[in-house]
Amino acid sequence: MHFEPSEWFGFKKRVKHNMIFTKTVNGQTITKRVYARFNWWALLFNWFYALFSPRCQTPFFALKAAVPFLAMVLINMITQTFFNQDVYMVVGLITAIWYGFMFETWFRNQLVANGFKPQTTE
């Protein structure tokens, strides 16, 4: 697993168009799609979407998605400790939106790290 901190906030390096990745394992071709849009499931379920979604089942992606999730939890805990409820709720919403925006980019980067090759663009 390779996860640079600069990848967390690489909004300029986000996925800009839908992509299809393929990899052949034991004679079978595995196809994964990466979408160039905000991921609502990641906003709502955060790391649990990466853990339980069949689409996201690729080695080390659940672990890779857990690292920013744990950072979100830590930020929210610190905010709740030092600020009032309104600030805490705003920070929680901002971190969830950030996770939804960056999820597909993290997924694409993990597919590339796992040896998937881009096939075509849509």
N, C-alpha and C positions, 0 to 999 in steps of 0.2 A: 504494500500500500504506500502510495506516494501522495502526500498532501501538503502543499506549500501554503503558508499563511497568506501569501499574495493571491492565492486562488480563492480565498474566502470573499474578497471584495472586488474581484475582477469583472466589474460590470461591463467594461469595454470588451472583454473577452467572452461575453456570454454567447450562447448558441443563437445564431441569427437566422437560421433556416432549418426546417425539418431535415433530419438525417436518418439514414438507415445504415446500421453496422452489421457486419456478418463475420462469423468465425466458424471454421470447420474443426470439429472435435470428434475423433473416432468415426470419421466418414459422414457425420451428420452436420448439416449447416445450421448454426444458431443465428437467428436474426433478432436484433434489438432496434427499437425506434427511439429517437431522441427528438423531442418537440421544441420548437422555437417559440415557446409561450410561457406565460406564468403558470406554475403548477399549483392548482387549487388544492389537490390532495396533500401536497407537501405543506401547504399553509395550515390546513386543518389538522393533519396527523403527524407532521414533522418526521422525526426519525422512524416512527412506527410504520409509516408508509414505505420507507426504504426497506424495512425489515420484513414486512409481510406481503408486499405487492409482487405478484409473479413477474411483472414486467421488469422489476429492478433486481431480479435474482442474478447477480454476477458476483464472482469472488471479491470480497473485501469492500463492497459498496456499502453494506449496512454499517460496517465499522467506520468507513469514511464519512458517512452521513451522520454518525453518532457524535463525531468530534465537534462540529458546529452546533449540534443540538445541546451538547453539554456546556458549550460556551454560552449559549442562549440561556440555559437554566442558571448558570452562575451570574450572568448579567442581571437576570430578573431577580435573583435572590438579593444581590447587592442593592439593586434599585428599590426593592421592597423594604429593605432594612433602613435605608437612608432617606427615602422620599415618601411623599404621601401616596394614597391609592390612585389618584389621577395620573401622576407621573409614571407609576408602576404599570398601569394599564396601557398607557401610550407606548412605553418602551417595549412591553410585551407584544403589542401589535406591530411595532416597527420591526422587531426581530423576527416575528413570524412572516411578515411580508418579505423581508430579506431572504429568509430560508426558501420561500416559494419562488422568488426570482432566480436564485442561484442553483436550485436543485437540479435542473436539467443540464446545466453546465458541469456540475460535479459528476453527474451520471455519465455524460459524454467523456469526460477526462478519465474516469475509471474504466470505461469500455476500451479506450485507446490503450491504457496501461495494461489491460488484460489481453491485448493482442487482437482486438476487433478492428476491422478495416472498414472505412466508409465506402458504401456501395454507390448510392445515387442520392441526389437531392430531390426534394419535392417542391 
